Amino acid sequence: MKKSGEELFTNGRSLMDFWRWAHSDILSNSERGRLAEFIVAMALGIDKDFRKEWDAYDLLLKDNTRVEIKSSAYLQSWKQTSLSKIIFDIKPTRLWDEKSHKYSDSRIRRSDIYVFCLFKCTDVEKANPLDLTQWDFYIVKTLEINEKLSKQKTISLNGLKKLEHKKVDFTELKKAVENFPK
């Protein structure tokens, strides 16, 4: 069940207190990844449910299109001497079976499309992952990734731009995903 944040620990502290403590560093790699998933779900109008950690893909559209979301950023939450290289994880994965409590033997990409989310801000003083204008989104067919990159585990921004893709901002994301050929 989706939580409100008002639920209480037996000592009177709230679940919201935990969320603030555990998830406030939204520029860190793991939190930025979850934030990117939420931003895409929000853009698509499917953020009413809650995130499922072990699903084979990140989002499922009404037309049953399976969406995998990946994020990268030039800035990190730690002190940097230079901007990070933009790299996205695209490795094929094994499927977790909740019934058998085992992973599948085969490693494949289980989505229909990928949405690559780039937090593009390079100025640490202005960086705000909640500012949706600081993000770019690249949509790519999983089929193309499979055909051209096979078992490749990562892709750079330059590599991504060499694929057939649609680059959009947040305001264009819903329409672009819905109209993107699968």
Rosetta blueprint (number, residue, H / E / L):
1 M L
2 K L
3 K L
4 S L
5 G L
6 E L
7 E L
8 L E
9 F L
10 T L
11 N L
12 G L
13 R L
14 S E
15 L H
16 M H
17 D H
18 F H
19 W H
20 R H
21 W H
22 A H
23 H H
24 S L
25 D L
26 I L
27 L L
28 S L
29 N H
30 S H
31 E H
32 R H
33 G H
34 R H
35 L H
36 A H
37 E H
38 F H
39 I H
40 V H
41 A H
42 M H
43 A H
44 L H
45 G L
46 I L
47 D L
48 K L
49 D L
50 F L
51 R L
52 K L
53 E L
54 W L
55 D L
56 A L
57 Y L
58 D L
59 L E
60 L E
61 L L
62 K L
63 D L
64 N L
65 T L
66 R E
67 V E
68 E E
69 I E
70 K E
71 S E
72 S E
73 A E
74 Y L
75 L L
76 Q L
77 S L
78 W L
79 K L
80 Q L
81 T L
82 S L
83 L L
84 S L
85 K L
86 I L
87 I E
88 F E
89 D E
90 I L
91 K L
92 P L
93 T E
94 R L
95 L L
96 W E
97 D E
98 E L
99 K L
100 S L
101 H L
102 K E
103 Y E
104 S L
105 D L
106 S L
107 R L
108 I E
109 R L
110 R L
111 S L
112 D L
113 I E
114 Y E
115 V E
116 F E
117 C E
118 L E
119 F E
120 K L
121 C L
122 T L
123 D L
124 V L
125 E L
126 K L
127 A L
128 N L
129 P L
130 L L
131 D L
132 L H
133 T H
134 Q H
135 W E
136 D E
137 F E
138 Y E
139 I E
140 V E
141 K E
142 T H
143 L H
144 E H
145 I H
146 N H
147 E H
148 K H
149 L H
150 S L
151 K L
152 Q L
153 K L
154 T E
155 I E
156 S E
157 L H
158 N H
159 G H
160 L H
161 K H
162 K H
163 L L
164 E L
165 H L
166 K E
167 K E
168 V E
169 D L
170 F H
171 T H
172 E H
173 L H
174 K H
175 K H
176 A H
177 V H
178 E H
179 N H
180 F L
181 P L
182 K L
